[in-house]
Amino acid sequence: MDYSVDADMSPPLIECLGGVETVGDALSLIAACGEHDTDRVLLQASALPPSFFELSTGFAGEFIQKLVNYRLRVAGVFPPDRAYPERFREYLLEARRGPQFRAFVQRPDALVWLGSV
């Protein structure tokens, strides 16, 4: 799994760039957060597998739940130009108000939210 660390933010930010294949990859992000002493994660839609967007697989729910169980603040960037399944679009609408996981259309908005605590 590919990720980068933005140490210019306080606390630092772990940005998942690609290579997520299993729910267990959430543990790699959790470990990266521990290694860099942060609780901030930015997920790019392009980094996630197709099964993430099919809610019937349970991938999205399990993956995000693992991250929030470790009290990580997670922002997901899901561009509106992608053809998401209907149920996933409903999930995104609900996630736009979440306290620990929040969905955004644009990266700059996600960064503002991640830096606001």
N, C-alpha and C positions, 0 to 999 in steps of 0.2 A: 504494500500500500504506500502511496506517495503522499507526503504531507510537507508543509513548510511551516516555519516558525517566524512569526512577526514579533520580534523582540522590541520593536519601537513602541508597541502598545503596552500599557500598564494596567493589568497584568498582560504578559505575552499572549499571543493568539496562535492556536494550532489550526491551520487551514488544510482540510483534506482535499487533495488535488486529484486523486484517482486511485484505481486499483482495489476498491472495495468489492469483495466477492462473496463474503459470508457475514453472518451476524457476528461471528467471533472477531471480525476485524474491528469492531467497536472497542475491544480490549486493547488493540494497538493504539487507538486514539487516547484511551484512558491512560495507558502507560506513557505516551508522549506528553500528556498534560502533567503527569506526576514528575516526569523527568525535567520539564521546563517550568515547574511551579506555577501552573495556571489552571484556570477552570473554564476557559473560553475556547469554543470550537466553532469553526465555520465550515459547513458542508456545501460543496458545489453539486448541483444536480448531475453534472457531467461525470462526477466521481462515483456515482452510485449505479448499481446494476439494474437491469430492467425489472427484476423481481421486487425491488424496493417500491416501485410505482404501482404494483398490483397488490392492493391491500389484502386480498384473499390469501396471499402467501405468508402473511404475518411478518415479513422481513422488516418493513419500516417500523412497525410497532416495537418489535424486539430490539432492533438496532438502537432506536432512539431511547427506549426504556433503559437499556444498559448504560447509556451515557448519562441520563438524568439520575439514575440510581446513585451515581458517583457525584451528584450535585454539580454536574457540569452545566454551563450555560451554553446552549447550542443554537446557532442560527443556520438555517438552511436557505440557500439561494436557488429558487426555482423559476427560471425565466418563463414568461407567459407565452412565448412562441412555441413551446413544446406541446405536443399532443398527449396530455396526461389522461389516464382513464377517469371516468366520471367520479368514481368513489374517491380517487386520490385528489381530485380537484376539490371535493367536499372537505377532505381532510386538511388541505392547505388553507381553506377558508377558516376553519376552526383554529388552525395553528398560527394564524396571524395575530392572535391575542395571548398566546401561551406565556406562562411565567418563566419556564426553563428552556423550552424549545419553541422557537418562533420561526415562521416561514416568511421569506421576503422575495420580492421580485428582482431587486437590484442589490448588488454587493455593497455599495456605499451605505444603504439603509441598514443592512445587517451589521456593518462595522460600527455604525453609530449606536445601535442597540447594544451590541456586545461591549462597547466602551462606556455605557451609561451607568453602570453600577459602581 
